[in-house]
Amino acid sequence: SHRTRDGPEARFPAPPVLPLPVPRTAMAPTEAAAILPTGPEPEEVDVNQFYVKTESLEALADPEVEAAALLPQLDSDVWTVVCGGLLVARRLAFHHPDVLLGILDAVVVRLRAHMNSLRSSLCKTALICCADVLRAYGDAAFEFLEDTGEGKVDGSGPVAPSLMHTLLHKAALDKRFVMDEAKRTLLSMIERLDPDALVREILLSRVESKNDKVRAVVAMCLREAVDKSLRRAEERAYMARGPETETDENLANGFDTEASCAVTERDALLRAAASFVNDRQPTAREHARSLLETLKRSHVERAEVENGGDAWQTHVERTLGKSVAVKIVKLC
């Protein structure tokens, strides 16, 4: 008895016996059935029906009726219904822009939301629709590229990202399916809208984005917009002077009349290119070198016309300082 009182059994008493847990198979049939998904399997959707090329879009038989039903479609919780609505919006923009114009503000708010959808097919459809809207209205759609006070669909909430903000960030994604479509939309926008206004009022303010991939997209857009601006200036100067009056005086007058952003914003563009040259993104550095070559060519041509303009190296040193200019002049 002494060993029993002082032994291991006394110091470490056995744990109380607990009831055994009820196995899951003992649950009521209705409780077990509730855990499993019910209903038919979702049908496969051919998303290619939403990616119709712009030139293949057909006119609507009754555009006013379609426009009246468009907003509820774009507000639907069913993504395929929304994609169908975006396709209708594209047909309206291409064939019936006057009809769409009456609800364009409301459509753009919803379009912007769908461009941010996590569903890739819906996001791509919205990006294609955005390209068609910008193409249809040109510079009149410029206001949608700027930040506004509109937030949610009902107009409440904080300032919503602009179409440009959304396009730049979608073009900077790693998801190639969406990224490629966003870049195509940006290039289409640059081709259709005033490149000088895009550079001056939209793109230069985004050069210092904290997102390095967005900076690379901005560098691409700046390069494309400056090239477009110079081509347009040269075409207008040629049309103004005529093919048989190619004198230096007429060339100078034509160039001054239709000055490109490569001239009017050359200092800001040079500073932007200099910052991209040192960017961590290889594509940003590549676009920067191309932009620098374009700016140099424009500067040299203008200096020759003006008979005594500053040399390229002098201009770079005055704008960036000698320490930075050394690297820039070596690049181009």
C-alpha positions as CSV (number, residue, x, y, z in Angstrom):
1,S,0.0,0.0,0.0
2,H,2.9,2.4,0.7
3,R,4.2,1.9,-2.9
4,T,0.8,2.5,-4.4
5,R,0.4,5.8,-2.5
6,D,3.8,7.1,-3.4
7,G,4.4,5.4,-6.7
8,P,4.0,6.7,-10.3
9,E,0.3,6.1,-10.3
10,A,-0.1,8.6,-7.4
11,R,2.1,11.3,-8.9
12,F,0.7,11.0,-12.5
13,P,-3.0,10.1,-12.2
14,A,-4.7,8.7,-15.3
15,P,-6.6,11.3,-17.4
16,P,-10.3,11.2,-17.2
17,V,-12.1,9.2,-19.9
18,L,-13.7,11.5,-22.5
19,P,-16.6,10.5,-24.7
20,L,-15.6,9.5,-28.2
21,P,-16.4,12.1,-31.0
22,V,-19.3,11.4,-33.3
23,P,-17.9,10.4,-36.7
24,R,-18.9,12.6,-39.7
25,T,-20.8,9.6,-41.2
26,A,-23.2,9.9,-38.3
27,M,-24.4,13.4,-39.3
28,A,-27.9,13.8,-40.5
29,P,-28.3,13.2,-44.2
30,T,-29.5,16.8,-44.8
31,E,-26.5,18.3,-43.0
32,A,-24.0,16.2,-45.1
33,A,-25.8,17.1,-48.3
34,A,-25.5,20.8,-47.6
35,I,-21.7,20.7,-47.8
36,L,-21.7,19.6,-51.4
37,P,-22.3,22.0,-54.4
38,T,-25.7,21.6,-56.0
39,G,-27.1,22.5,-59.4
40,P,-26.0,21.8,-63.0
41,E,-22.4,22.2,-64.1
42,P,-21.7,25.6,-65.6
43,E,-21.7,25.7,-69.4
44,E,-18.5,26.4,-71.4
45,V,-18.5,29.9,-72.9
46,D,-16.8,30.7,-76.2
47,V,-15.2,34.0,-75.3
48,N,-14.0,34.6,-78.8
49,Q,-17.5,35.8,-79.7
50,F,-16.8,38.9,-77.6
51,Y,-13.4,39.7,-79.3
52,V,-14.9,40.6,-82.7
53,K,-12.6,42.9,-84.7
54,T,-13.8,46.4,-85.0
55,E,-14.1,46.3,-88.8
56,S,-16.3,43.2,-88.5
57,L,-18.8,44.8,-86.1
58,E,-22.3,45.0,-87.6
59,A,-24.7,47.9,-87.3
60,L,-27.7,47.6,-85.0
61,A,-31.2,47.4,-86.3
62,D,-32.6,49.6,-83.6
63,P,-29.7,51.5,-81.9
64,E,-32.0,53.6,-79.7
65,V,-33.6,50.6,-78.1
66,E,-30.2,48.9,-77.6
67,A,-28.8,52.0,-76.0
68,A,-31.8,52.2,-73.6
69,A,-31.1,48.6,-72.4
70,L,-27.3,49.0,-72.3
71,L,-26.7,50.2,-68.8
72,P,-28.7,47.4,-67.1
73,Q,-26.6,44.9,-69.1
74,L,-23.4,46.5,-68.0
75,D,-24.6,46.4,-64.4
76,S,-25.4,42.7,-64.5
77,D,-23.9,40.2,-62.1
78,V,-23.5,37.7,-64.9
79,W,-20.2,38.3,-66.6
80,T,-21.3,37.0,-70.0
81,V,-24.2,39.4,-70.0
82,V,-21.8,42.2,-69.3
83,C,-19.5,41.1,-72.2
84,G,-22.6,41.1,-74.4
85,G,-23.4,44.6,-73.3
86,L,-19.8,45.7,-74.0
87,L,-20.1,44.3,-77.5
88,V,-23.3,46.3,-78.0
89,A,-21.4,49.4,-76.8
90,R,-18.7,48.8,-79.4
91,R,-21.3,48.5,-82.2
92,L,-22.9,51.7,-81.0
93,A,-19.5,53.5,-80.9
94,F,-18.6,52.3,-84.4
95,H,-21.8,52.6,-86.3
96,H,-24.0,54.9,-84.1
97,P,-21.8,57.2,-82.1
98,D,-24.4,59.9,-81.9
99,V,-26.8,57.5,-80.1
100,L,-24.1,56.3,-77.6
101,L,-23.1,59.9,-76.9
102,G,-26.2,60.5,-74.7
103,I,-25.2,57.9,-72.2
104,L,-21.4,57.9,-72.8
105,D,-20.5,59.3,-69.3
106,A,-22.4,56.5,-67.6
107,V,-21.0,53.9,-69.9
108,V,-17.4,55.0,-69.3
109,V,-17.8,54.7,-65.5
110,R,-18.9,51.1,-65.9
111,L,-16.3,50.4,-68.6
112,R,-13.6,51.6,-66.2
113,A,-14.9,49.2,-63.5
114,H,-14.9,46.2,-65.9
115,M,-11.4,47.0,-67.1
116,N,-10.4,46.3,-63.5
117,S,-12.2,43.0,-63.4
118,L,-10.3,40.0,-62.1
119,R,-11.9,37.9,-64.8
120,S,-9.5,38.1,-67.7
121,S,-12.1,37.6,-70.4
122,L,-14.2,40.4,-69.1
123,C,-11.2,42.6,-68.6
124,K,-10.0,42.0,-72.2
125,T,-13.5,42.7,-73.6
126,A,-13.6,46.0,-71.7
127,L,-10.2,47.0,-73.0
128,I,-11.3,46.3,-76.6
129,C,-14.4,48.4,-76.0
130,C,-12.3,51.2,-74.5
131,A,-10.2,51.2,-77.7
132,D,-13.3,51.5,-79.9
133,V,-14.7,54.3,-77.7
134,L,-11.5,56.3,-77.9
135,R,-11.3,55.7,-81.7
136,A,-14.9,56.8,-82.2
137,Y,-14.8,60.0,-80.3
138,G,-11.1,61.0,-80.7
139,D,-10.1,64.2,-78.8
140,A,-13.7,64.5,-77.5
141,A,-12.9,61.5,-75.3
142,F,-9.9,63.2,-73.8
143,E,-11.7,64.1,-70.6
144,F,-12.1,60.4,-69.8
145,L,-8.3,60.0,-69.6
146,E,-8.0,62.5,-66.8
147,D,-8.8,61.8,-63.1
148,T,-12.3,62.9,-62.2
149,G,-14.4,63.2,-59.0
150,E,-16.6,60.3,-60.0
151,G,-16.2,57.2,-57.8
152,K,-18.8,54.5,-57.8
153,V,-21.4,54.0,-60.5
154,D,-23.8,56.3,-58.6
155,G,-21.2,59.1,-58.5
156,S,-20.4,58.7,-54.8
157,G,-17.1,57.7,-53.2
158,P,-13.5,58.9,-53.7
159,V,-11.9,60.0,-56.9
160,A,-11.9,57.1,-59.4
161,P,-8.8,56.2,-61.4
162,S,-8.9,57.6,-65.0
163,L,-9.0,55.4,-68.1
164,M,-5.3,56.3,-68.6
165,H,-4.4,55.2,-65.1
166,T,-6.2,51.9,-65.6
167,L,-4.7,51.3,-69.1
168,L,-1.2,52.0,-67.8
169,H,-1.5,49.6,-64.9
170,K,-3.1,46.9,-67.0
171,A,-0.3,47.2,-69.6
172,A,2.1,46.7,-66.7
173,L,0.7,43.4,-65.6
174,D,2.5,40.1,-65.8
175,K,-0.6,38.5,-67.2
176,R,0.2,38.6,-70.9
177,F,-3.4,38.0,-72.0
178,V,-4.5,41.3,-70.5
179,M,-1.1,43.2,-70.9
180,D,-1.0,42.8,-74.7
181,E,-4.6,44.0,-75.1
182,A,-3.9,47.1,-72.9
183,K,-0.9,48.0,-74.9
184,R,-2.8,47.7,-78.1
185,T,-5.4,50.0,-76.7
186,L,-2.8,52.5,-75.7
187,L,-1.2,52.5,-79.1
188,S,-4.6,52.9,-80.8
189,M,-5.3,55.8,-78.5
190,I,-2.0,57.5,-79.4
191,E,-2.8,57.0,-83.1
192,R,-6.3,58.6,-82.8
193,L,-5.9,61.4,-80.2
194,D,-3.8,64.5,-80.3
195,P,-0.3,63.3,-79.4
196,D,0.9,66.7,-78.2
197,A,-1.9,67.0,-75.7
198,L,-1.3,63.5,-74.5
199,V,2.3,64.2,-73.9
200,R,1.8,67.6,-72.3
201,E,-1.3,66.9,-70.1
202,I,-1.2,63.2,-69.5
203,L,2.0,61.3,-70.0
204,L,4.7,63.7,-68.6
205,S,2.9,63.8,-65.2
206,R,3.3,60.0,-64.9
207,V,7.1,59.8,-65.6
208,E,7.9,59.5,-61.9
209,S,5.4,56.7,-61.1
210,K,6.4,54.5,-58.1
211,N,5.6,51.4,-60.1
212,D,8.6,50.6,-62.3
213,K,6.6,48.5,-64.8
214,V,4.2,51.4,-65.2
215,R,7.2,53.7,-65.9
216,A,8.2,51.4,-68.7
217,V,4.8,51.6,-70.2
218,V,4.9,55.4,-69.9
219,A,8.3,55.4,-71.7
220,M,6.8,53.4,-74.5
221,C,3.8,55.8,-74.8
222,L,6.1,58.9,-74.8
223,R,8.3,57.5,-77.5
224,E,5.2,56.6,-79.7
225,A,3.5,59.9,-79.1
226,V,6.6,62.0,-79.9
227,D,7.1,60.0,-83.1
228,K,3.4,60.5,-84.1
229,S,3.7,64.2,-83.3
230,L,6.8,64.7,-85.5
231,R,5.2,62.8,-88.4
232,R,2.1,64.9,-88.1
233,A,4.1,68.2,-88.0
234,E,6.1,67.1,-91.0
235,E,3.0,66.2,-93.0
236,R,1.2,69.5,-92.2
237,A,4.3,71.5,-93.0
238,Y,4.6,69.7,-96.3
239,M,1.0,70.3,-97.1
240,A,1.3,74.0,-96.2
241,R,4.3,74.7,-98.4
242,G,3.5,72.4,-101.3
243,P,5.9,70.0,-103.0
244,E,7.3,72.6,-105.4
245,T,8.4,75.2,-102.8
246,E,10.9,73.4,-100.6
247,T,13.0,76.4,-99.6
248,D,14.5,76.9,-96.2
249,E,12.3,79.8,-95.4
250,N,9.1,77.9,-96.2
251,L,10.4,74.9,-94.2
252,A,11.0,77.1,-91.2
253,N,7.6,78.7,-91.4
254,G,5.9,75.4,-91.8
255,F,7.8,73.9,-88.8
256,D,6.9,76.9,-86.6
257,T,3.2,76.8,-87.6
258,E,2.8,73.2,-86.6
259,A,5.3,72.8,-83.8
260,S,5.6,69.3,-82.3
261,C,5.8,68.5,-78.6
262,A,9.3,67.4,-79.5
263,V,10.0,71.2,-79.7
264,T,7.5,72.7,-77.3
265,E,8.2,70.1,-74.5
266,R,11.7,69.2,-75.4
267,D,13.2,70.1,-72.0
268,A,10.7,68.0,-70.1
269,L,11.0,65.2,-72.6
270,L,14.8,65.2,-72.3
271,R,14.6,65.1,-68.5
272,A,12.1,62.2,-68.8
273,A,14.3,60.2,-71.1
274,A,17.3,60.9,-68.9
275,S,15.4,59.4,-65.9
276,F,14.3,56.3,-67.9
277,V,17.9,55.7,-69.0
278,N,18.7,54.7,-65.5
279,D,15.5,52.8,-64.8
280,R,15.5,49.3,-63.4
281,Q,13.2,48.0,-66.2
282,P,15.2,47.1,-69.4
283,T,12.2,48.1,-71.6
284,A,12.1,51.6,-70.1
285,R,15.8,52.0,-70.9
286,E,15.3,50.8,-74.4
287,H,12.4,53.2,-75.0
288,A,14.5,56.0,-73.5
289,R,17.3,55.5,-75.9
290,S,14.9,55.6,-78.8
291,L,13.3,58.7,-77.5
292,L,16.7,60.4,-77.1
293,E,17.6,59.6,-80.7
294,T,14.3,61.1,-81.8
295,L,14.8,64.3,-79.7
296,K,18.3,64.6,-81.0
297,R,17.2,64.3,-84.6
298,S,14.5,66.9,-84.1
299,H,16.9,69.3,-82.4
300,V,19.6,69.0,-85.1
301,E,17.1,69.5,-87.9
302,R,15.6,72.6,-86.2
303,A,19.1,74.0,-85.5
304,E,20.0,73.7,-89.2
305,V,16.8,75.5,-90.1
306,E,17.4,78.3,-87.7
307,N,21.0,78.7,-88.8
308,G,22.8,79.0,-85.5
309,G,20.8,77.0,-82.9
310,D,22.6,75.3,-80.0
311,A,24.5,72.1,-80.6
312,W,22.9,69.0,-79.2
313,Q,25.6,68.6,-76.5
314,T,25.2,72.2,-75.4
315,H,21.4,71.8,-75.2
316,V,21.7,68.6,-73.1
317,E,24.3,70.2,-70.8
318,R,22.1,73.2,-70.2
319,T,19.0,71.1,-69.5
320,L,20.5,68.3,-67.5
321,G,23.8,69.5,-66.2
322,K,27.2,68.4,-67.3
323,S,27.5,65.3,-65.1
324,V,24.3,63.8,-66.5
325,A,24.9,65.1,-70.0
326,V,28.1,63.1,-70.3
327,K,26.2,59.8,-70.2
328,I,23.3,61.0,-72.4
329,V,25.6,62.3,-75.2
330,K,27.5,59.0,-75.2
331,L,24.2,57.2,-75.8
332,C,23.2,59.2,-78.8
